[in-house]
């Protein structure tokens, strides 16, 4: 089992941080950052490229020959000599300084060199004693900001989950919507791109009276602190510790500013490069023709005209990560992304027979209310004893009840399902003769998550080979901001899913969103059907489907890529 892309990217990103901390050549530092991002966003495993004698890693954008050789060494040996050298030269405790919002490797290096600061306790003491303000590039305000950052370091390290940010954005938009001075109002940044976590919130406003708009925002009930306020920009911190950055722009620049502040930075870098080749300049104020050092405004009122002026289609914000969107645009193959209205079924949910909060009939009624054509009821199997997992006897009794309900024509097809645990030694938690009676079996790993990559991968691959298993639930087991993915060779899982004609789940629970966007893009490349499920443990949780659809869009998935976007008669064909 080879090293996975996210692990390689993590090593390279750490090298970049340490090089910047040391004040190394900025081009060298940037090369490692670009390579880390390129590999982190790559849908195809690096190990697969390295194993192919006809391909070279440095053919990928952002990866030069020297870096390609270092990556090959990392994959082959499991270590990177340069990283080992850097870690030997810099105390490991210093890395904690990089977690302080706004500090960054350069300023952290100044603190280390000038004051000998190696940890957060020393940094706090230096700020409280007024030593930091004496340094060039710092001041009293810097000390205040750093002290606040230390207090928030644990939370700052954990970005806000998208669903939590969405609830705050809804409140902010409702509040600002009452301001008569605002003509247009849109959220931007990573929130608009649908990233699974959000660092801060960017709000963009079209108005001629910035002062009135900022006064109105300052009156938002959740404001804890006004961080900064200028003529057209304002930053504040909410009670939730989330930072909100407001920018007020004129109408003719609103589209350009929305495009610019939506990002991503990498997407915008490519866009600016394409503009330059056409003798154009694009920034937050608009698209300009450059001739004889004179700039002529061409477009900027809407995003559509910004992109059209550059000969490009409008890109859905979820795709703006400089992964494949420009290649798709060049070939005329920009995908029509899946939408919530496309979803016809939900194939992972729990009732109060195990750890759900609603009865079987209540869950069915809630699904009917949401217009679903089919569902699968998938309570836990017996191994999950803390959730009251079902024995074979209890499960068969539940399935008998589902048969009776289906005969009553409830306006929806209810599949007899089970979320069956994959046991630690391998194999399924229920015997095959029971699973053979199911309409739908989703297999999952709940125990033994600290096993080796080989063990966990073998368990999942073994489950995919079981003729009664239809899909793997939350395939990496991660919980955003709480638990890292377990070690699993996803490429081996993808290959097994293809070999056995099985599906993989995108779990829509906002704490999971598992698979992530990069893995979804890889699954799409393999042609694996994705089933977007809520894993609902109550009626209201059926509504988390929209988070899963947003994640699917970031993975570039279309309606054709999502199994449960098919009507029931078509979905049946996938069940065999």
Buried (B, 14 or more C-beta within 10 A) or exposed (E): BBBBBBBBBBBBBBBBBBBBBBEBEEEBBBBBBBBBBBBBBBBBBBBEBBEEEEEEBBEBEBBBEEBBEBBBBBBEEEEBEBBEEBBEEBEEEBBBBBBBBEBBBEBBBBBBEBBEBBBBEBBBEBBEEEBBBEBEEBEEEBBEBBBBBBEBBEBBEEBBBBBBBBEBBEBBEEBBEEBEBBEBBBBBBBBBBBBBBBBBBBBBBBBEEBBBBBBBBEEBEBBEEEBEBEEBEBBBBBEBBBBBBBBBBBBBBBBBBBBBBBBBEBBBEBBBEBBEEBEBBBBBBBBBBBEEEEEEEBBBBBBBBBBBBBEBEBBBBBBBBBBBBBEBBEEEEBBEBBBBEBBBBBBBBBBBBBBBBBEBEBBBBBBBEBEBBBBBBBBBBBBBEEBBBBEBEBBBEBBEBBEEBBEEEBEBBBBBBBBBBBBBEBBBBBEEEBBEEBBBBBBBBBBBBEBEBEBBBBBBBBBBEBEBBBBBBBBBBBBBBEEEBBBBBBBBBBBBBBEBEBBBBBBBBBBBBBBBBBBBBBBBEBEBBBBBBBBBBBBEBBEBBBBBBBBBBBBBBBBBBBBBBBEBEEBEEBEE
